[in-house]
């Protein structure tokens, strides 16, 4: 059986990616010391690799495709085909940021103030291009980790990845500017993308993964309502398009089904009940395919 060789991100994205695949209908299991995850899709051959390395392996054809951050695509300057954007991260469903940060007591207020300073980061090429864009000459060094702990003794500033900024604040650092926003990307080797079977498989996978993301924070509602109360109930219901309305076996009654944001449920259900809805059922969603 032919298989698609897929780079599965090891590290900060690993847990959230495993959960995303589960919602997409693909169960992935990673052994404690194994770099070859197993899954219940026989057409996928997974390799557990750090996000930083996946773009290069995809470009070289060692992998057919992979999931990695936009930041690492930019940092490595690879030539790959982007199948789709998948907006999720370690702790949430929004872009992450590489930010320029300095000690709270620093006089640096803008990127221009970094002339002649030393900056530590993991994304050296991204930062160098950023400085060049602003016509600032500064020393940029690669950081092997614990970057937040380096200012002010070892460096004047850092460019570090953040989702909430809490780690930076805990280390008494102040954000000056955002250098780059990044989301997860599903990328493919250009030659692999031209192979019909592989392309079809990647397109199918993209549909499932995006559907799983679209369902995040959404729930389904089913309810019954007398036709005399139907207009009042429908005025309360938001929907992706329009609610599905079906006649019940009992004359004068209809069943309604709708997809809504989960955060609205606690206000909406009591209002629906007061408007005449009965038999209200809330259920979770794994995928929403537009």
Phi and psi restraints in degrees (value plus and minus 20) as a CYANA .aco file:
   2 UNK   PHI     -86.3   -46.3
   2 UNK   PSI     128.1   168.1
   3 UNK   PHI    -152.5  -112.5
   3 UNK   PSI     127.3   167.3
   4 UNK   PHI    -113.0   -73.0
   4 UNK   PSI     102.7   142.7
   5 UNK   PHI    -104.0   -64.0
   5 UNK   PSI      92.0   132.0
   6 UNK   PHI    -138.0   -98.0
   6 UNK   PSI     107.7   147.7
   7 UNK   PHI    -100.6   -60.6
   7 UNK   PSI      99.1   139.1
   8 UNK   PHI    -123.9   -83.9
   8 UNK   PSI     105.0   145.0
   9 UNK   PHI     -89.8   -49.8
   9 UNK   PSI     105.0   145.0
  10 UNK   PHI    -111.8   -71.8
  10 UNK   PSI     123.7   163.7
  11 UNK   PHI      89.1   129.1
  11 UNK   PSI    -157.2  -117.2
  12 UNK   PHI     -82.9   -42.9
  12 UNK   PSI     -50.0   -10.0
  13 UNK   PHI    -109.3   -69.3
  13 UNK   PSI     -26.8    13.2
  14 UNK   PHI     -81.7   -41.7
  14 UNK   PSI     -70.2   -30.2
  15 UNK   PHI     -85.8   -45.8
  15 UNK   PSI     -64.5   -24.5
  16 UNK   PHI     -88.8   -48.8
  16 UNK   PSI     -52.6   -12.6
  17 UNK   PHI     -89.7   -49.7
  17 UNK   PSI     -59.8   -19.8
  18 UNK   PHI     -80.0   -40.0
  18 UNK   PSI     -62.4   -22.4
  19 UNK   PHI     -87.6   -47.6
  19 UNK   PSI     -58.8   -18.8
  20 UNK   PHI     -82.8   -42.8
  20 UNK   PSI     -62.8   -22.8
  21 UNK   PHI     -83.2   -43.2
  21 UNK   PSI     -58.3   -18.3
  22 UNK   PHI     -80.6   -40.6
  22 UNK   PSI     -65.0   -25.0
  23 UNK   PHI     -87.0   -47.0
  23 UNK   PSI     -48.0    -8.0
  24 UNK   PHI     -98.2   -58.2
  24 UNK   PSI     -27.6    12.4
  25 UNK   PHI      79.8   119.8
  25 UNK   PSI      -6.7    33.3
  26 UNK   PHI    -140.8  -100.8
  26 UNK   PSI      95.2   135.2
  27 UNK   PHI    -107.8   -67.8
  27 UNK   PSI     102.4   142.4
  28 UNK   PHI    -135.0   -95.0
  28 UNK   PSI     114.3   154.3
  29 UNK   PHI    -146.6  -106.6
  29 UNK   PSI     114.3   154.3
  30 UNK   PHI    -140.2  -100.2
  30 UNK   PSI     101.3   141.3
  31 UNK   PHI     -90.6   -50.6
  31 UNK   PSI     138.8   178.8
  32 UNK   PHI     -79.3   -39.3
  32 UNK   PSI     -57.9   -17.9
  33 UNK   PHI    -139.3   -99.3
  33 UNK   PSI      -4.1    35.9
  34 UNK   PHI    -123.9   -83.9
  34 UNK   PSI     123.2   163.2
  35 UNK   PHI    -128.8   -88.8
  35 UNK   PSI      -7.3    32.7
  36 UNK   PHI    -141.1  -101.1
  36 UNK   PSI      71.1   111.1
  37 UNK   PHI     -84.2   -44.2
  37 UNK   PSI     131.9   171.9
  38 UNK   PHI    -123.9   -83.9
  38 UNK   PSI     132.3   172.3
  39 UNK   PHI    -168.1  -128.1
  39 UNK   PSI     145.5   185.5
  40 UNK   PHI    -112.0   -72.0
  40 UNK   PSI      -1.5    38.5
  41 UNK   PHI    -131.8   -91.8
  41 UNK   PSI      87.0   127.0
  42 UNK   PHI     -86.8   -46.8
  42 UNK   PSI     -33.2     6.8
  43 UNK   PHI    -110.0   -70.0
  43 UNK   PSI     -19.0    21.0
  44 UNK   PHI    -133.6   -93.6
  44 UNK   PSI     115.1   155.1
  45 UNK   PHI    -139.5   -99.5
  45 UNK   PSI      87.1   127.1
  46 UNK   PHI    -113.6   -73.6
  46 UNK   PSI     126.3   166.3
  47 UNK   PHI    -151.6  -111.6
  47 UNK   PSI     107.7   147.7
  48 UNK   PHI    -105.4   -65.4
  48 UNK   PSI      91.7   131.7
  49 UNK   PHI    -159.3  -119.3
  49 UNK   PSI     125.7   165.7
  50 UNK   PHI     -81.4   -41.4
  50 UNK   PSI     122.0   162.0
  51 UNK   PHI     -75.3   -35.3
  51 UNK   PSI     -54.1   -14.1
  52 UNK   PHI     -81.9   -41.9
  52 UNK   PSI     -48.5    -8.5
  53 UNK   PHI    -116.7   -76.7
  53 UNK   PSI     -39.5     0.5
  54 UNK   PHI     -79.4   -39.4
  54 UNK   PSI     -63.8   -23.8
  55 UNK   PHI     -77.0   -37.0
  55 UNK   PSI     -62.2   -22.2
  56 UNK   PHI     -86.0   -46.0
  56 UNK   PSI     -63.2   -23.2
  57 UNK   PHI     -86.0   -46.0
  57 UNK   PSI     -53.6   -13.6
  58 UNK   PHI     -89.7   -49.7
  58 UNK   PSI     -64.4   -24.4
  59 UNK   PHI     -79.5   -39.5
  59 UNK   PSI     -60.9   -20.9
  60 UNK   PHI     -98.0   -58.0
  60 UNK   PSI     -31.2     8.8
  61 UNK   PHI      68.3   108.3
  61 UNK   PSI     -16.2    23.8
  62 UNK   PHI     -83.4   -43.4
  62 UNK   PSI     -55.8   -15.8
  63 UNK   PHI    -136.4   -96.4
  63 UNK   PSI     126.3   166.3
  64 UNK   PHI     -95.6   -55.6
  64 UNK   PSI     -54.4   -14.4
  65 UNK   PHI    -180.1  -140.1
  65 UNK   PSI     152.9   192.9
  66 UNK   PHI    -193.7  -153.7
  66 UNK   PSI     146.2   186.2
  67 UNK   PHI    -131.9   -91.9
  67 UNK   PSI     106.5   146.5
  68 UNK   PHI    -172.5  -132.5
  68 UNK   PSI     154.8   194.8
  69 UNK   PHI    -106.3   -66.3
  69 UNK   PSI     128.9   168.9
  70 UNK   PHI     -78.0   -38.0
  70 UNK   PSI     -52.9   -12.9
  71 UNK   PHI     -79.9   -39.9
  71 UNK   PSI     -59.3   -19.3
  72 UNK   PHI     -97.5   -57.5
  72 UNK   PSI     -44.9    -4.9
  73 UNK   PHI     -86.7   -46.7
  73 UNK   PSI     -63.6   -23.6
  74 UNK   PHI     -87.9   -47.9
  74 UNK   PSI     -63.4   -23.4
  75 UNK   PHI     -82.7   -42.7
  75 UNK   PSI     -59.1   -19.1
  76 UNK   PHI    -111.2   -71.2
  76 UNK   PSI     -29.0    11.0
  77 UNK   PHI      34.7    74.7
  77 UNK   PSI      19.5    59.5
  78 UNK   PHI    -101.6   -61.6
  78 UNK   PSI     141.0   181.0
  79 UNK   PHI    -130.7   -90.7
  79 UNK   PSI      82.9   122.9
  80 UNK   PHI    -155.9  -115.9
  80 UNK   PSI     147.2   187.2
  81 UNK   PHI    -116.2   -76.2
  81 UNK   PSI     108.3   148.3
  82 UNK   PHI    -108.6   -68.6
  82 UNK   PSI      94.2   134.2
  83 UNK   PHI     -93.4   -53.4
  83 UNK   PSI     -68.2   -28.2
  84 UNK   PHI    -187.6  -147.6
  84 UNK   PSI     143.0   183.0
  85 UNK   PHI    -113.5   -73.5
  85 UNK   PSI     118.5   158.5
  86 UNK   PHI    -146.4  -106.4
  86 UNK   PSI      84.4   124.4
  87 UNK   PHI    -105.8   -65.8
  87 UNK   PSI      66.2   106.2
  88 UNK   PHI    -171.2  -131.2
  88 UNK   PSI     140.5   180.5
  89 UNK   PHI    -165.8  -125.8
  89 UNK   PSI    -184.2  -144.2
  90 UNK   PHI     -82.8   -42.8
  90 UNK   PSI     -63.7   -23.7
  91 UNK   PHI    -138.0   -98.0
  91 UNK   PSI     -15.8    24.2
  92 UNK   PHI    -194.0  -154.0
  92 UNK   PSI    -187.4  -147.4
  93 UNK   PHI    -143.2  -103.2
  93 UNK   PSI      30.0    70.0
  94 UNK   PHI    -162.2  -122.2
  94 UNK   PSI     143.9   183.9
  95 UNK   PHI     -81.1   -41.1
  95 UNK   PSI     131.1   171.1
  96 UNK   PHI    -117.9   -77.9
  96 UNK   PSI     143.1   183.1
  97 UNK   PHI    -148.5  -108.5
  97 UNK   PSI     119.3   159.3
  98 UNK   PHI    -113.7   -73.7
  98 UNK   PSI      96.8   136.8
  99 UNK   PHI    -138.2   -98.2
  99 UNK   PSI     128.5   168.5
 100 UNK   PHI    -104.7   -64.7
 100 UNK   PSI     102.2   142.2
 101 UNK   PHI    -151.1  -111.1
 101 UNK   PSI     127.8   167.8
 102 UNK   PHI    -156.5  -116.5
 102 UNK   PSI     144.0   184.0
 103 UNK   PHI     -78.4   -38.4
 103 UNK   PSI     128.8   168.8
 104 UNK   PHI     -75.2   -35.2
 104 UNK   PSI     -50.9   -10.9
 105 UNK   PHI    -107.9   -67.9
 105 UNK   PSI     -22.0    18.0
 106 UNK   PHI     -86.7   -46.7
 106 UNK   PSI     129.1   169.1
 107 UNK   PHI    -104.7   -64.7
 107 UNK   PSI     -25.6    14.4
 108 UNK   PHI     -90.0   -50.0
 108 UNK   PSI     101.2   141.2
 109 UNK   PHI    -138.9   -98.9
 109 UNK   PSI     -35.3     4.7
 110 UNK   PHI    -173.3  -133.3
 110 UNK   PSI     147.9   187.9
 111 UNK   PHI     -81.8   -41.8
 111 UNK   PSI     -51.5   -11.5
 112 UNK   PHI     -80.9   -40.9
 112 UNK   PSI     -46.0    -6.0
 113 UNK   PHI     -95.8   -55.8
 113 UNK   PSI     -21.7    18.3
 114 UNK   PHI    -111.0   -71.0
 114 UNK   PSI     -15.9    24.1
 115 UNK   PHI     -75.6   -35.6
 115 UNK   PSI     106.1   146.1
 116 UNK   PHI      57.5    97.5
 116 UNK   PSI     -16.1    23.9
 117 UNK   PHI    -112.2   -72.2
 117 UNK   PSI     152.9   192.9
 118 UNK   PHI    -132.7   -92.7
 118 UNK   PSI     112.7   152.7
 119 UNK   PHI    -145.7  -105.7
 119 UNK   PSI     114.6   154.6
 120 UNK   PHI    -129.1   -89.1
 120 UNK   PSI     119.7   159.7
 121 UNK   PHI    -187.0  -147.0
 121 UNK   PSI     143.9   183.9
 122 UNK   PHI    -108.0   -68.0
 122 UNK   PSI     -43.8    -3.8
 123 UNK   PHI    -124.0   -84.0
 123 UNK   PSI      51.2    91.2
 124 UNK   PHI     -80.5   -40.5
 124 UNK   PSI     -66.5   -26.5
 125 UNK   PHI     -88.2   -48.2
 125 UNK   PSI     -57.0   -17.0
 126 UNK   PHI     -80.8   -40.8
 126 UNK   PSI     -65.5   -25.5
 127 UNK   PHI     -88.0   -48.0
 127 UNK   PSI     -61.4   -21.4
 128 UNK   PHI     -81.1   -41.1
 128 UNK   PSI     -61.2   -21.2
 129 UNK   PHI     -87.5   -47.5
 129 UNK   PSI     -56.3   -16.3
 130 UNK   PHI     -83.9   -43.9
 130 UNK   PSI     -65.2   -25.2
 131 UNK   PHI     -85.2   -45.2
 131 UNK   PSI     -61.4   -21.4
 132 UNK   PHI     -81.8   -41.8
 132 UNK   PSI     -58.2   -18.2
 133 UNK   PHI     -80.0   -40.0
 133 UNK   PSI     -56.4   -16.4
 134 UNK   PHI    -115.2   -75.2
 134 UNK   PSI     -13.4    26.6
 135 UNK   PHI      37.0    77.0
 135 UNK   PSI      27.3    67.3
 136 UNK   PHI    -136.9   -96.9
 136 UNK   PSI     109.2   149.2
 137 UNK   PHI    -120.1   -80.1
 137 UNK   PSI     100.5   140.5
 138 UNK   PHI    -170.2  -130.2
 138 UNK   PSI     142.1   182.1
 139 UNK   PHI    -109.5   -69.5
 139 UNK   PSI     107.1   147.1
 140 UNK   PHI    -136.3   -96.3
 140 UNK   PSI     103.0   143.0
 141 UNK   PHI    -139.7   -99.7
 141 UNK   PSI     127.8   167.8
 142 UNK   PHI     -94.2   -54.2
 142 UNK   PSI     115.3   155.3
 143 UNK   PHI    -127.1   -87.1
 143 UNK   PSI     108.9   148.9
 144 UNK   PHI    -104.9   -64.9
 144 UNK   PSI     -21.5    18.5
 145 UNK   PHI     122.0   162.0
 145 UNK   PSI     153.6   193.6
 146 UNK   PHI      30.6    70.6
 146 UNK   PSI      19.8    59.8
 147 UNK   PHI     -83.6   -43.6
 147 UNK   PSI     -55.9   -15.9
 148 UNK   PHI     -82.4   -42.4
 148 UNK   PSI     -43.3    -3.3
 149 UNK   PHI    -104.7   -64.7
 149 UNK   PSI     -25.2    14.8
 150 UNK   PHI    -101.9   -61.9
 150 UNK   PSI     -58.0   -18.0
 151 UNK   PHI     -95.3   -55.3
 151 UNK   PSI     129.9   169.9
 152 UNK   PHI    -116.4   -76.4
 152 UNK   PSI     -23.2    16.8
 153 UNK   PHI     -87.3   -47.3
 153 UNK   PSI     -62.9   -22.9
 154 UNK   PHI    -117.5   -77.5
 154 UNK   PSI     -53.9   -13.9
 155 UNK   PHI    -160.9  -120.9
 155 UNK   PSI     144.7   184.7
 156 UNK   PHI    -107.6   -67.6
 156 UNK   PSI     -47.9    -7.9
 157 UNK   PHI    -175.6  -135.6
 157 UNK   PSI     145.3   185.3
 158 UNK   PHI    -154.7  -114.7
 158 UNK   PSI     137.8   177.8
 159 UNK   PHI    -139.0   -99.0
 159 UNK   PSI      93.4   133.4
 160 UNK   PHI    -152.3  -112.3
 160 UNK   PSI     134.5   174.5
 161 UNK   PHI    -101.3   -61.3
 161 UNK   PSI     115.4   155.4
 162 UNK   PHI    -166.0  -126.0
 162 UNK   PSI     129.6   169.6
 163 UNK   PHI    -128.3   -88.3
 163 UNK   PSI     -63.5   -23.5
 164 UNK   PHI    -136.7   -96.7
 164 UNK   PSI     -38.2     1.8
 165 UNK   PHI      65.0   105.0
 165 UNK   PSI     -20.8    19.2
 166 UNK   PHI     -85.8   -45.8
 166 UNK   PSI     -58.9   -18.9
 167 UNK   PHI     -86.0   -46.0
 167 UNK   PSI     -58.1   -18.1
 168 UNK   PHI     -86.1   -46.1
 168 UNK   PSI     -64.2   -24.2
 169 UNK   PHI     -83.4   -43.4
 169 UNK   PSI     -58.3   -18.3
 170 UNK   PHI     -83.5   -43.5
 170 UNK   PSI     -45.6    -5.6
 171 UNK   PHI    -120.4   -80.4
 171 UNK   PSI      -3.0    37.0
 172 UNK   PHI      39.4    79.4
 172 UNK   PSI      23.5    63.5
 173 UNK   PHI    -133.0   -93.0
 173 UNK   PSI     128.8   168.8
 174 UNK   PHI    -137.2   -97.2
 174 UNK   PSI     112.4   152.4
 175 UNK   PHI     -97.5   -57.5
 175 UNK   PSI     109.1   149.1
 176 UNK   PHI    -116.1   -76.1
 176 UNK   PSI     -72.8   -32.8
 177 UNK   PHI    -170.9  -130.9
 177 UNK   PSI     139.1   179.1
 178 UNK   PHI    -109.7   -69.7
 178 UNK   PSI     104.6   144.6
 179 UNK   PHI    -106.6   -66.6
 179 UNK   PSI     -61.2   -21.2
 180 UNK   PHI    -177.6  -137.6
 180 UNK   PSI     116.9   156.9
 181 UNK   PHI    -118.5   -78.5
 181 UNK   PSI     122.8   162.8
 182 UNK   PHI    -158.9  -118.9
 182 UNK   PSI     123.4   163.4
 183 UNK   PHI    -149.8  -109.8
 183 UNK   PSI     147.0   187.0
 184 UNK   PHI     -93.1   -53.1
 184 UNK   PSI     119.6   159.6
 185 UNK   PHI    -146.0  -106.0
 185 UNK   PSI     121.8   161.8
 186 UNK   PHI    -114.9   -74.9
 186 UNK   PSI      92.1   132.1
 187 UNK   PHI    -136.9   -96.9
 187 UNK   PSI     137.6   177.6
 188 UNK   PHI    -154.3  -114.3
 188 UNK   PSI     129.1   169.1
 189 UNK   PHI     -85.1   -45.1
 189 UNK   PSI     117.6   157.6
 190 UNK   PHI     -83.0   -43.0
 190 UNK   PSI     -58.7   -18.7
 191 UNK   PHI     -89.4   -49.4
 191 UNK   PSI     -60.3   -20.3
 192 UNK   PHI     -83.0   -43.0
 192 UNK   PSI     -55.3   -15.3
 193 UNK   PHI     -85.3   -45.3
 193 UNK   PSI     -44.5    -4.5
 194 UNK   PHI    -105.1   -65.1
 194 UNK   PSI     -27.0    13.0
 195 UNK   PHI    -105.2   -65.2
 195 UNK   PSI      97.2   137.2
 196 UNK   PHI     -72.2   -32.2
 196 UNK   PSI     -65.4   -25.4
 197 UNK   PHI     -84.8   -44.8
 197 UNK   PSI     -64.4   -24.4
 198 UNK   PHI     -85.8   -45.8
 198 UNK   PSI     -62.3   -22.3
 199 UNK   PHI     -82.2   -42.2
 199 UNK   PSI     -63.7   -23.7
 200 UNK   PHI     -80.1   -40.1
 200 UNK   PSI     -62.0   -22.0
 201 UNK   PHI     -85.2   -45.2
 201 UNK   PSI     -62.4   -22.4
 202 UNK   PHI     -86.8   -46.8
 202 UNK   PSI     -59.3   -19.3
 203 UNK   PHI     -84.6   -44.6
 203 UNK   PSI     -60.7   -20.7
 204 UNK   PHI     -82.0   -42.0
 204 UNK   PSI     -64.8   -24.8
 205 UNK   PHI     -83.1   -43.1
 205 UNK   PSI     -60.2   -20.2
 206 UNK   PHI     -82.4   -42.4
 206 UNK   PSI     -61.4   -21.4
 207 UNK   PHI     -80.3   -40.3
 207 UNK   PSI     -64.5   -24.5
 208 UNK   PHI     -87.6   -47.6
 208 UNK   PSI     -63.4   -23.4
 209 UNK   PHI     -87.5   -47.5
 209 UNK   PSI     -62.3   -22.3
 210 UNK   PHI     -87.6   -47.6
 210 UNK   PSI     -54.8   -14.8
 211 UNK   PHI     -84.8   -44.8
 211 UNK   PSI     -58.6   -18.6
 212 UNK   PHI     -85.2   -45.2
 212 UNK   PSI     -59.4   -19.4
 213 UNK   PHI     -87.7   -47.7
 213 UNK   PSI     -59.5   -19.5
 214 UNK   PHI     -83.0   -43.0
 214 UNK   PSI     -47.4    -7.4
 215 UNK   PHI    -101.6   -61.6
 215 UNK   PSI     -31.8     8.2
 216 UNK   PHI     -83.2   -43.2
 216 UNK   PSI     106.7   146.7
 217 UNK   PHI      59.7    99.7
 217 UNK   PSI     -12.3    27.7
 218 UNK   PHI    -134.1   -94.1
 218 UNK   PSI     131.3   171.3
 219 UNK   PHI    -156.7  -116.7
 219 UNK   PSI     143.8   183.8
 220 UNK   PHI    -123.8   -83.8
 220 UNK   PSI     126.9   166.9
 221 UNK   PHI    -145.0  -105.0
 221 UNK   PSI     114.6   154.6
 222 UNK   PHI    -138.8   -98.8
 222 UNK   PSI     121.3   161.3
 223 UNK   PHI    -177.7  -137.7
 223 UNK   PSI     135.7   175.7
 224 UNK   PHI    -129.6   -89.6
 224 UNK   PSI     124.8   164.8
 225 UNK   PHI    -170.0  -130.0
 225 UNK   PSI     120.8   160.8
 226 UNK   PHI     -88.2   -48.2
 226 UNK   PSI     123.2   163.2
 227 UNK   PHI     -77.0   -37.0
 227 UNK   PSI     -50.3   -10.3
 228 UNK   PHI     -88.1   -48.1
 228 UNK   PSI     -41.3    -1.3
 229 UNK   PHI    -123.8   -83.8
 229 UNK   PSI     -17.6    22.4
 230 UNK   PHI     -81.7   -41.7
 230 UNK   PSI     -65.8   -25.8
 231 UNK   PHI     -81.9   -41.9
 231 UNK   PSI     -61.1   -21.1
 232 UNK   PHI     -85.3   -45.3
 232 UNK   PSI     -59.5   -19.5
 233 UNK   PHI     -88.0   -48.0
 233 UNK   PSI     -62.6   -22.6
 234 UNK   PHI     -83.7   -43.7
 234 UNK   PSI     -51.3   -11.3
 235 UNK   PHI     -84.5   -44.5
 235 UNK   PSI     -43.6    -3.6
 236 UNK   PHI    -106.4   -66.4
 236 UNK   PSI     -37.5     2.5
 237 UNK   PHI    -114.9   -74.9
 237 UNK   PSI      96.6   136.6
 238 UNK   PHI    -101.2   -61.2
 238 UNK   PSI     144.4   184.4
 239 UNK   PHI    -181.7  -141.7
 239 UNK   PSI     141.6   181.6
 240 UNK   PHI     -81.8   -41.8
 240 UNK   PSI     -59.7   -19.7
 241 UNK   PHI    -151.4  -111.4
 241 UNK   PSI    -104.7   -64.7
 242 UNK   PHI    -158.2  -118.2
 242 UNK   PSI     129.8   169.8
 243 UNK   PHI     -82.4   -42.4
 243 UNK   PSI     129.6   169.6
 244 UNK   PHI    -106.9   -66.9
 244 UNK   PSI     105.4   145.4
 245 UNK   PHI    -139.9   -99.9
 245 UNK   PSI     106.7   146.7
 246 UNK   PHI    -150.9  -110.9
 246 UNK   PSI     120.0   160.0
 247 UNK   PHI     -91.7   -51.7
 247 UNK   PSI     121.4   161.4
 248 UNK   PHI    -107.8   -67.8
 248 UNK   PSI     146.3   186.3
 249 UNK   PHI     -83.6   -43.6
 249 UNK   PSI     -49.4    -9.4
 250 UNK   PHI    -100.4   -60.4
 250 UNK   PSI     102.0   142.0
 251 UNK   PHI     -80.5   -40.5
 251 UNK   PSI     119.5   159.5
 252 UNK   PHI      68.2   108.2
 252 UNK   PSI     -14.1    25.9
 253 UNK   PHI    -147.9  -107.9
 253 UNK   PSI     129.6   169.6
 254 UNK   PHI    -152.2  -112.2
 254 UNK   PSI     132.1   172.1
 255 UNK   PHI    -124.2   -84.2
 255 UNK   PSI     116.8   156.8
 256 UNK   PHI    -140.8  -100.8
 256 UNK   PSI     117.9   157.9
 257 UNK   PHI    -150.8  -110.8
 257 UNK   PSI     115.8   155.8
 258 UNK   PHI    -170.5  -130.5
 258 UNK   PSI     131.6   171.6
 259 UNK   PHI    -127.3   -87.3
 259 UNK   PSI     107.2   147.2
 260 UNK   PHI    -157.0  -117.0
 260 UNK   PSI     147.7   187.7
 261 UNK   PHI     -92.5   -52.5
 261 UNK   PSI     113.8   153.8
 262 UNK   PHI     -79.7   -39.7
 262 UNK   PSI     -54.2   -14.2
 263 UNK   PHI     -87.7   -47.7
 263 UNK   PSI     -35.9     4.1
 264 UNK   PHI    -110.4   -70.4
 264 UNK   PSI     -29.7    10.3
 265 UNK   PHI     -82.4   -42.4
 265 UNK   PSI     -62.4   -22.4
 266 UNK   PHI     -84.8   -44.8
 266 UNK   PSI     -46.7    -6.7
 267 UNK   PHI    -108.0   -68.0
 267 UNK   PSI     -52.4   -12.4
 268 UNK   PHI     -95.3   -55.3
 268 UNK   PSI     -63.6   -23.6
 269 UNK   PHI     -80.0   -40.0
 269 UNK   PSI     -67.2   -27.2
 270 UNK   PHI     -80.2   -40.2
 270 UNK   PSI     -57.1   -17.1
 271 UNK   PHI     -86.6   -46.6
 271 UNK   PSI     -59.4   -19.4
 272 UNK   PHI     -84.7   -44.7
 272 UNK   PSI     -60.7   -20.7
 273 UNK   PHI     -81.2   -41.2
 273 UNK   PSI     -63.9   -23.9
 274 UNK   PHI     -87.9   -47.9
 274 UNK   PSI     -47.4    -7.4
 275 UNK   PHI    -102.5   -62.5
 275 UNK   PSI     -24.5    15.5
 276 UNK   PHI      95.3   135.3
 276 UNK   PSI     -17.5    22.5
 277 UNK   PHI     -92.5   -52.5
 277 UNK   PSI     127.1   167.1
 278 UNK   PHI    -155.9  -115.9
 278 UNK   PSI     143.4   183.4
 279 UNK   PHI      36.8    76.8
 279 UNK   PSI      21.9    61.9
 280 UNK   PHI     -94.3   -54.3
 280 UNK   PSI     106.7   146.7
 281 UNK   PHI    -144.1  -104.1
 281 UNK   PSI     108.5   148.5
 282 UNK   PHI    -126.4   -86.4
 282 UNK   PSI     115.6   155.6
 283 UNK   PHI    -160.2  -120.2
 283 UNK   PSI     128.9   168.9
 284 UNK   PHI     -95.6   -55.6
 284 UNK   PSI     140.1   180.1
 285 UNK   PHI    -143.3  -103.3
 285 UNK   PSI     119.1   159.1
 286 UNK   PHI    -115.6   -75.6
 286 UNK   PSI     -57.4   -17.4
 287 UNK   PHI    -162.0  -122.0
 287 UNK   PSI     123.9   163.9
 288 UNK   PHI    -148.0  -108.0
 288 UNK   PSI      92.6   132.6
 289 UNK   PHI    -122.4   -82.4
 289 UNK   PSI      91.3   131.3
